[in-house]
């Protein structure tokens, strides 16, 4: 995910619940709580309904007073935005030994047919933020990636590892394609995804469609790819800026 100055470095301090808890210690903190949480997003009538839920271990009274999302556009060169005007309440519920929490907010995306990433943070009373992650299957990503509409979540160059004959996709990061697909794809699967010979696409720029996964079994992929196709002009390039679509207008009046 795109790194910003106030994302705290995550240090594994202790593992509980079969290794699903990560402790984050900031500079100067002698102790800290532990979060296991993730964001999810659904699309409802053009709006993004984002839920942040998880567990809160070793709670410290008054440590956080609300949650906030950072919205990041994929494939558009626009700045990330903290959605301070739509905070999510942070109300832990004692479960005996740990607390659980869940908050949901409905948001109007700035534009239709663009993939957005929602990154959750816990906000302290002094306004400082702490990035929340989910160490699911040793995957620290706790953000939600929209899979609404028909926009690709990744644009990049198709390459092949000749030692294994597996394909990989290198993101066009210079053009603001900041979501990455970690892993390799077999020639047979790649050919099925592109509906043509995968070897004819080596070195070409492609658009990748699909969604990211959440908590699964050990070794499950981070993303599910549904289709890959050549870009229209064969180049990287960011998504062109267009006026807000009808879905955005509908969401404003829900």
PAMAR-76380 format. One record per residue (C-alpha): residue in three letters; x, y, z. Coordinates in steps of 0.25 Angstrom, whole numbers, plus 5000, padded with zeros to 4 digits. Layout:
BEGIN
KOLFI code   xx   yy   zz
KOLFI  ALA    X    Y    Z
...
//
This chain:
BEGIN
KOLFI code   xx   yy   zz
KOLFI  UNK 5000 5000 5000
KOLFI  UNK 5005 5014 4998
KOLFI  UNK 5013 5019 5010
KOLFI  UNK 5010 5032 5017
KOLFI  UNK 5018 5038 5028
KOLFI  UNK 5009 5035 5040
KOLFI  UNK 5008 5020 5037
KOLFI  UNK 5015 5014 5049
KOLFI  UNK 5025 5003 5047
KOLFI  UNK 5019 4990 5051
KOLFI  UNK 5027 4981 5061
KOLFI  UNK 5023 4967 5064
KOLFI  UNK 5024 4968 5080
KOLFI  UNK 5015 4956 5083
KOLFI  UNK 5007 4945 5077
KOLFI  UNK 4993 4940 5082
KOLFI  UNK 4981 4933 5076
KOLFI  UNK 4989 4924 5067
KOLFI  UNK 4998 4936 5063
KOLFI  UNK 4988 4945 5058
KOLFI  UNK 4991 4957 5067
KOLFI  UNK 5001 4968 5064
KOLFI  UNK 5006 4978 5074
KOLFI  UNK 5010 4992 5070
KOLFI  UNK 5019 5000 5079
KOLFI  UNK 5021 5014 5075
KOLFI  UNK 5033 5023 5079
KOLFI  UNK 5033 5026 5094
KOLFI  UNK 5022 5016 5097
KOLFI  UNK 5025 5006 5109
KOLFI  UNK 5013 4998 5106
KOLFI  UNK 5002 4997 5095
KOLFI  UNK 4989 4990 5092
KOLFI  UNK 4988 4980 5081
KOLFI  UNK 4979 4981 5069
KOLFI  UNK 4974 4969 5060
KOLFI  UNK 4965 4976 5050
KOLFI  UNK 4962 4978 5036
KOLFI  UNK 4953 4987 5027
KOLFI  UNK 4943 4982 5017
KOLFI  UNK 4935 4989 5006
KOLFI  UNK 4922 4986 4999
KOLFI  UNK 4915 4994 4988
KOLFI  UNK 4901 4999 4990
KOLFI  UNK 4894 5008 4980
KOLFI  UNK 4907 5014 4976
KOLFI  UNK 4912 5016 4990
KOLFI  UNK 4923 5009 4997
KOLFI  UNK 4919 5003 5011
KOLFI  UNK 4932 5001 5019
KOLFI  UNK 4932 4993 5031
KOLFI  UNK 4944 4992 5041
KOLFI  UNK 4944 4981 5051
KOLFI  UNK 4953 4972 5059
KOLFI  UNK 4958 4970 5073
KOLFI  UNK 4966 4979 5083
KOLFI  UNK 4975 4973 5093
KOLFI  UNK 4982 4979 5105
KOLFI  UNK 4973 4991 5105
KOLFI  UNK 4977 5004 5111
KOLFI  UNK 4966 5013 5116
KOLFI  UNK 4964 5025 5107
KOLFI  UNK 4975 5021 5097
KOLFI  UNK 4967 5023 5085
KOLFI  UNK 4954 5031 5083
KOLFI  UNK 4950 5028 5069
KOLFI  UNK 4954 5021 5055
KOLFI  UNK 4957 5028 5042
KOLFI  UNK 4959 5023 5028
KOLFI  UNK 4969 5028 5018
KOLFI  UNK 4964 5027 5004
KOLFI  UNK 4974 5024 4993
KOLFI  UNK 4971 5024 4978
KOLFI  UNK 4977 5013 4970
KOLFI  UNK 4982 5017 4956
KOLFI  UNK 4979 5032 4958
KOLFI  UNK 4990 5042 4962
KOLFI  UNK 4982 5049 4973
KOLFI  UNK 4986 5050 4987
KOLFI  UNK 4981 5041 4998
KOLFI  UNK 4970 5047 5007
KOLFI  UNK 4967 5044 5022
KOLFI  UNK 4952 5044 5023
KOLFI  UNK 4952 5052 5036
KOLFI  UNK 4938 5057 5033
KOLFI  UNK 4933 5043 5034
KOLFI  UNK 4939 5037 5046
KOLFI  UNK 4935 5023 5051
KOLFI  UNK 4932 5021 5066
KOLFI  UNK 4942 5012 5074
KOLFI  UNK 4934 5005 5084
KOLFI  UNK 4941 4992 5089
KOLFI  UNK 4932 4982 5095
KOLFI  UNK 4938 4973 5106
KOLFI  UNK 4938 4958 5102
KOLFI  UNK 4945 4953 5114
KOLFI  UNK 4960 4954 5112
KOLFI  UNK 4959 4963 5100
KOLFI  UNK 4950 4973 5094
KOLFI  UNK 4943 4973 5080
KOLFI  UNK 4939 4985 5072
KOLFI  UNK 4931 4988 5059
KOLFI  UNK 4928 5001 5052
KOLFI  UNK 4921 5004 5038
KOLFI  UNK 4921 5016 5030
KOLFI  UNK 4914 5019 5016
KOLFI  UNK 4923 5027 5007
KOLFI  UNK 4921 5034 4993
KOLFI  UNK 4933 5031 4984
KOLFI  UNK 4938 5043 4977
KOLFI  UNK 4937 5036 4963
KOLFI  UNK 4931 5024 4957
KOLFI  UNK 4939 5012 4951
KOLFI  UNK 4951 5015 4959
KOLFI  UNK 4957 5005 4969
KOLFI  UNK 4958 5011 4983
KOLFI  UNK 4966 5006 4995
KOLFI  UNK 4961 5009 5009
KOLFI  UNK 4972 5008 5020
KOLFI  UNK 4967 5008 5035
KOLFI  UNK 4974 5016 5046
KOLFI  UNK 4971 5017 5061
KOLFI  UNK 4972 5032 5065
KOLFI  UNK 4977 5036 5079
KOLFI  UNK 4971 5048 5087
KOLFI  UNK 4983 5056 5083
KOLFI  UNK 4979 5054 5068
KOLFI  UNK 4991 5045 5065
KOLFI  UNK 4987 5032 5057
KOLFI  UNK 4991 5018 5058
KOLFI  UNK 4990 5009 5046
KOLFI  UNK 4982 4996 5048
KOLFI  UNK 4986 4983 5041
KOLFI  UNK 4981 4969 5041
KOLFI  UNK 4991 4958 5042
KOLFI  UNK 4983 4948 5034
KOLFI  UNK 4991 4937 5028
KOLFI  UNK 5003 4945 5031
KOLFI  UNK 4997 4956 5023
KOLFI  UNK 4998 4969 5030
KOLFI  UNK 4988 4976 5020
KOLFI  UNK 4976 4981 5027
KOLFI  UNK 4971 4990 5016
KOLFI  UNK 4958 4989 5008
KOLFI  UNK 4960 4989 4993
KOLFI  UNK 4947 4992 4985
KOLFI  UNK 4943 4982 4974
KOLFI  UNK 4931 4990 4969
KOLFI  UNK 4929 4993 4954
KOLFI  UNK 4938 4989 4943
KOLFI  UNK 4951 4996 4947
KOLFI  UNK 4964 4989 4948
KOLFI  UNK 4972 4988 4961
KOLFI  UNK 4985 4987 4954
KOLFI  UNK 4992 4991 4942
KOLFI  UNK 5006 4986 4939
KOLFI  UNK 5016 4979 4930
KOLFI  UNK 5014 4964 4928
KOLFI  UNK 5028 4957 4930
KOLFI  UNK 5032 4942 4931
KOLFI  UNK 5041 4935 4940
KOLFI  UNK 5048 4926 4930
KOLFI  UNK 5054 4918 4941
KOLFI  UNK 5040 4913 4945
KOLFI  UNK 5032 4917 4933
KOLFI  UNK 5022 4925 4942
KOLFI  UNK 5017 4939 4939
KOLFI  UNK 5017 4951 4948
KOLFI  UNK 5012 4965 4946
KOLFI  UNK 5020 4977 4950
KOLFI  UNK 5011 4989 4954
KOLFI  UNK 5012 5003 4947
KOLFI  UNK 5015 5009 4960
KOLFI  UNK 5020 5022 4953
KOLFI  UNK 5006 5024 4948
KOLFI  UNK 5000 5022 4961
KOLFI  UNK 4996 5008 4960
KOLFI  UNK 5000 5005 4975
KOLFI  UNK 4993 4991 4977
KOLFI  UNK 5002 4980 4974
KOLFI  UNK 5000 4965 4971
KOLFI  UNK 5010 4956 4979
KOLFI  UNK 5011 4943 4973
KOLFI  UNK 5013 4936 4959
KOLFI  UNK 5003 4930 4950
KOLFI  UNK 5005 4917 4942
KOLFI  UNK 5005 4918 4926
KOLFI  UNK 4992 4910 4926
KOLFI  UNK 4985 4919 4936
KOLFI  UNK 4990 4932 4929
KOLFI  UNK 4985 4927 4915
KOLFI  UNK 4971 4925 4921
KOLFI  UNK 4971 4939 4928
KOLFI  UNK 4975 4946 4915
KOLFI  UNK 4968 4937 4905
KOLFI  UNK 4980 4937 4896
KOLFI  UNK 4994 4931 4896
KOLFI  UNK 5000 4937 4909
KOLFI  UNK 5014 4936 4902
KOLFI  UNK 5009 4947 4892
KOLFI  UNK 5007 4956 4903
KOLFI  UNK 5021 4956 4909
KOLFI  UNK 5026 4970 4911
KOLFI  UNK 5012 4976 4908
KOLFI  UNK 5005 4985 4918
KOLFI  UNK 4992 4979 4923
KOLFI  UNK 4980 4982 4932
KOLFI  UNK 4977 4972 4943
KOLFI  UNK 4963 4971 4948
KOLFI  UNK 4958 4964 4961
KOLFI  UNK 4958 4966 4976
KOLFI  UNK 4967 4964 4988
KOLFI  UNK 4964 4953 4998
KOLFI  UNK 4962 4953 5013
KOLFI  UNK 4965 4943 5024
KOLFI  UNK 4966 4929 5017
KOLFI  UNK 4975 4916 5019
KOLFI  UNK 4990 4917 5020
KOLFI  UNK 4996 4919 5006
KOLFI  UNK 4983 4925 5000
KOLFI  UNK 4986 4936 4990
KOLFI  UNK 4984 4951 4994
KOLFI  UNK 4976 4954 4981
KOLFI  UNK 4967 4946 4972
KOLFI  UNK 4969 4950 4957
KOLFI  UNK 4957 4949 4948
KOLFI  UNK 4962 4954 4935
KOLFI  UNK 4974 4960 4929
KOLFI  UNK 4974 4968 4916
KOLFI  UNK 4983 4977 4908
KOLFI  UNK 4982 4992 4911
KOLFI  UNK 4975 5000 4900
KOLFI  UNK 4988 5008 4896
KOLFI  UNK 4998 4998 4900
KOLFI  UNK 5004 5007 4910
KOLFI  UNK 5004 5009 4925
KOLFI  UNK 4997 5023 4928
KOLFI  UNK 4988 5026 4940
KOLFI  UNK 4972 5026 4939
KOLFI  UNK 4968 5039 4932
KOLFI  UNK 4961 5049 4941
KOLFI  UNK 4946 5050 4938
KOLFI  UNK 4934 5057 4944
KOLFI  UNK 4927 5049 4955
KOLFI  UNK 4917 5039 4950
KOLFI  UNK 4902 5036 4953
KOLFI  UNK 4906 5026 4964
KOLFI  UNK 4913 5037 4972
KOLFI  UNK 4901 5046 4971
KOLFI  UNK 4892 5035 4975
KOLFI  UNK 4901 5032 4987
KOLFI  UNK 4900 5047 4992
KOLFI  UNK 4885 5046 4994
KOLFI  UNK 4884 5033 5000
//
